Amino acid sequence: MSRDPKTYVVEHLDPELGPWSSLEYQAIAMETTAIGSTFCLSSVPETLELPEKLRNAPGLVIEHRSVEAIYSEDKGRVCLLDPAAKWELSPEDAVHFDVFLFGGILGDDPPRDRTSELRQKGFEGRRLGPMQMTTDTAARVTRMVIQQGLPLETIPYTDYPELKIDEHESTEMPFRYVKDEKGAPLMPEGMIELIKKDSEKGFGDLF
C-alpha cells in the first residue's frame, strides 16, 4: 500500500460542464481528499462557471492550464489512464508515478476515444481493464490499485447494472462500477436521482 500522497488529474475536455460530470468531480474530490491526496481539474475554461457545490468541494484544485503545461518539466511522473495502453495498471506503478491523469469525459456511451488527445502528448499509459468506466469509477479503481495495493483483478466489480426507475421501468447502465458491500454499484451522491429524473432524455444529455 502506498501511503505517499498522489495527485489525480481530470483534464476537462469540454467547453461546458453537465450535471453528470459535476457529481462525478465532487465525488472524486471528496474521496481523494479523504485519503490525503489531491484532485485537480485541469484545462477548465476561464469562462466556465462551475456549480457552487463543485467550486466549494473540499480539496478540489481548479487549473485553467492544461496538464501538459502543468507537468511540462516532469512528464515522466504522469500516468495516463488509457484504454489503448499496452500494460494494465498495477500496485507497482505507485513507485513510478506520482500523478494519474484521466481524460474527461470517460463515461461516454458509446465510448469515444477522447483520451487520444492526451495520448498524443506523450504521457505513459496504463489500462484499467477492458470495460468502459465512468470517470469517478476510473479514479476510484486507480486509487484502490495505487494507494491500497489491490491488483485490478481483485477489485469487486459490477458490469452493466440495472437501475430501477419506477415500478414498471428500469435502465441498464452501460459501464463497469465498483461494488459496495451490498453488491450495489458505487455512484456519486445524487447520481441515481439524476438518472431517474432525466432517464427519458438519454445519457447524452446528462454529461
C-alpha positions as CSV (number, residue, x, y, z in Angstrom):
1,M,0.0,0.0,0.0
2,S,1.3,3.4,-1.0
3,R,1.0,5.9,1.9
4,D,2.6,8.6,-0.2
5,P,0.1,11.3,-1.4
6,K,-0.7,11.1,-5.1
7,T,-2.3,13.6,-7.4
8,Y,-5.3,12.7,-9.6
9,V,-6.0,14.9,-12.5
10,V,-9.0,15.1,-14.8
11,E,-8.3,17.1,-18.0
12,H,-11.7,18.6,-18.7
13,L,-12.1,18.2,-22.5
14,D,-15.4,20.0,-22.9
15,P,-16.3,23.7,-23.1
16,E,-19.3,23.0,-20.8
17,L,-19.9,21.0,-17.7
18,G,-23.0,18.9,-17.4
19,P,-24.7,17.7,-14.2
20,W,-23.4,14.2,-14.5
21,S,-19.7,15.4,-14.7
22,S,-20.3,17.8,-11.8
23,L,-21.5,15.0,-9.5
24,E,-18.6,12.8,-10.6
25,Y,-16.0,15.5,-9.9
26,Q,-17.5,16.2,-6.5
27,A,-17.2,12.5,-5.6
28,I,-13.6,12.3,-6.9
29,A,-12.6,15.4,-4.8
30,M,-14.3,14.1,-1.6
31,E,-12.8,10.5,-1.9
32,T,-9.3,11.7,-2.9
33,T,-9.1,14.3,-0.2
34,A,-10.2,11.7,2.4
35,I,-7.0,9.7,1.8
36,G,-4.7,12.7,1.9
37,S,-4.2,13.0,-1.8
38,T,-5.1,15.8,-4.3
39,F,-7.7,16.1,-7.1
40,C,-7.0,18.6,-9.8
41,L,-9.4,19.6,-12.6
42,S,-7.3,21.0,-15.4
43,S,-8.0,22.9,-18.6
44,V,-11.0,24.5,-17.1
45,P,-12.1,27.4,-19.4
46,E,-11.9,30.7,-17.6
47,T,-15.4,31.4,-19.0
48,L,-16.9,28.2,-17.5
49,E,-18.9,28.9,-14.4
50,L,-18.7,25.9,-12.1
51,P,-21.7,25.0,-9.9
52,E,-21.2,26.3,-6.4
53,K,-21.2,22.9,-4.8
54,L,-18.4,21.8,-7.1
55,R,-16.4,25.0,-6.6
56,N,-16.6,24.5,-2.8
57,A,-15.8,20.8,-2.9
58,P,-13.1,20.2,-0.3
59,G,-9.7,19.6,-1.7
60,L,-10.6,20.4,-5.3
61,V,-7.9,22.3,-7.3
62,I,-9.1,24.2,-10.3
63,E,-6.5,24.8,-13.0
64,H,-7.0,26.8,-16.2
65,R,-3.7,25.5,-17.6
66,S,-3.6,22.2,-19.4
67,V,-2.0,19.2,-17.8
68,E,0.8,19.4,-20.4
69,A,1.7,22.9,-19.3
70,I,1.5,22.0,-15.6
71,Y,3.8,19.0,-15.9
72,S,5.9,20.1,-18.8
73,E,9.1,19.5,-16.8
74,D,8.0,16.3,-15.1
75,K,6.0,14.4,-17.7
76,G,7.6,11.1,-16.8
77,R,5.9,11.1,-13.4
78,V,2.5,11.3,-15.0
79,C,0.5,8.1,-15.8
80,L,-2.3,8.4,-18.4
81,L,-5.2,6.0,-17.8
82,D,-5.6,4.9,-21.3
83,P,-7.9,2.1,-22.7
84,A,-5.4,1.7,-25.6
85,A,-2.4,1.3,-23.3
86,K,-0.3,-1.8,-23.6
87,W,0.1,-2.5,-19.9
88,E,-2.5,-2.8,-17.1
89,L,-2.2,-0.6,-14.0
90,S,-0.6,-2.4,-11.1
91,P,0.3,-1.6,-7.5
92,E,4.0,-1.4,-8.5
93,D,3.1,1.7,-10.6
94,A,2.9,3.6,-7.3
95,V,6.7,3.7,-7.3
96,H,7.0,5.0,-10.8
97,F,4.2,7.6,-10.9
98,D,3.0,10.5,-8.7
99,V,0.3,11.8,-11.0
100,F,-2.6,9.9,-12.5
101,L,-4.3,11.5,-15.4
102,F,-7.8,10.9,-16.8
103,G,-9.3,12.4,-19.9
104,G,-12.9,13.6,-19.2
105,I,-15.4,12.5,-20.1
106,L,-14.6,8.8,-19.8
107,G,-18.2,7.8,-19.4
108,D,-19.4,8.5,-22.9
109,D,-21.9,6.0,-24.3
110,P,-20.9,4.8,-26.9
111,P,-17.3,5.3,-25.9
112,R,-15.3,7.9,-27.8
113,D,-11.5,7.8,-27.8
114,R,-11.2,11.2,-26.1
115,T,-8.1,10.1,-24.3
116,S,-6.3,10.2,-27.7
117,E,-5.8,13.9,-27.3
118,L,-3.7,13.2,-24.2
119,R,-2.0,10.1,-25.7
120,Q,-0.6,12.3,-28.4
121,K,1.1,14.5,-25.8
122,G,3.5,11.6,-24.9
123,F,2.3,10.6,-21.4
124,E,3.0,7.0,-20.5
125,G,-0.2,4.9,-20.4
126,R,-1.8,2.2,-18.3
127,R,-5.1,0.3,-18.8
128,L,-7.9,-0.3,-16.2
129,G,-9.1,-3.4,-17.9
130,P,-11.4,-3.9,-20.9
131,M,-14.6,-2.4,-19.7
132,Q,-15.8,1.2,-20.1
133,M,-15.9,3.1,-16.7
134,T,-17.4,6.4,-15.6
135,T,-14.7,9.0,-14.6
136,D,-15.3,8.7,-10.9
137,T,-15.1,4.8,-11.1
138,A,-11.8,5.1,-13.1
139,A,-10.4,7.4,-10.4
140,R,-11.7,5.1,-7.6
141,V,-10.2,2.0,-9.2
142,T,-6.9,3.8,-9.7
143,R,-6.8,4.8,-6.0
144,M,-7.6,1.2,-4.9
145,V,-4.7,-0.1,-7.0
146,I,-2.2,2.6,-6.3
147,Q,-2.9,3.5,-2.7
148,Q,-4.5,0.3,-1.3
149,G,-2.2,-2.0,-3.3
150,L,-5.1,-4.1,-4.8
151,P,-4.5,-5.8,-8.1
152,L,-7.1,-4.9,-10.7
153,E,-8.5,-8.4,-10.9
154,T,-9.2,-8.5,-7.1
155,I,-11.5,-5.4,-7.1
156,P,-15.2,-6.3,-6.8
157,Y,-17.0,-5.0,-9.9
158,T,-20.5,-5.0,-11.3
159,D,-21.0,-4.6,-15.0
160,Y,-23.9,-3.0,-16.7
161,P,-26.1,-2.8,-13.6
162,E,-29.8,-2.2,-13.9
163,L,-31.3,0.7,-12.1
164,K,-35.0,0.6,-11.3
165,I,-36.6,3.9,-12.4
166,D,-40.1,3.1,-11.1
167,E,-42.4,0.2,-10.7
168,H,-42.5,-0.5,-14.4
169,E,-39.3,0.7,-15.8
170,S,-35.6,0.1,-15.3
171,T,-32.5,1.2,-17.2
172,E,-29.2,-0.6,-17.8
173,M,-26.1,1.5,-17.1
174,P,-23.5,0.8,-19.9
175,F,-20.5,0.9,-17.6
176,R,-18.4,-1.0,-15.1
177,Y,-18.7,0.1,-11.5
178,V,-17.1,-0.9,-8.2
179,K,-19.5,-2.8,-6.0
180,D,-20.3,-1.7,-2.4
181,E,-20.6,-4.1,0.5
182,K,-24.2,-4.8,-0.5
183,G,-23.3,-5.6,-4.1
184,A,-24.7,-2.3,-5.5
185,P,-22.7,0.0,-7.9
186,L,-20.8,2.7,-6.2
187,M,-22.1,6.1,-7.6
188,P,-21.7,9.7,-6.6
189,E,-24.3,11.1,-4.2
190,G,-27.3,12.3,-6.2
191,M,-26.4,10.3,-9.3
192,I,-29.3,7.8,-9.1
193,E,-31.8,10.6,-8.6
194,L,-30.3,12.5,-11.6
195,I,-30.6,9.4,-13.8
196,K,-34.2,8.8,-12.7
197,K,-35.1,12.4,-13.3
198,D,-33.6,12.5,-16.8
199,S,-33.9,8.9,-17.9
200,E,-36.2,9.8,-20.8
201,K,-33.6,12.2,-22.2
202,G,-30.9,9.6,-22.7
203,F,-27.4,9.6,-21.3
204,G,-26.0,12.1,-23.8
205,D,-27.9,15.0,-22.1
206,L,-26.5,14.2,-18.7
207,F,-22.8,14.6,-19.3
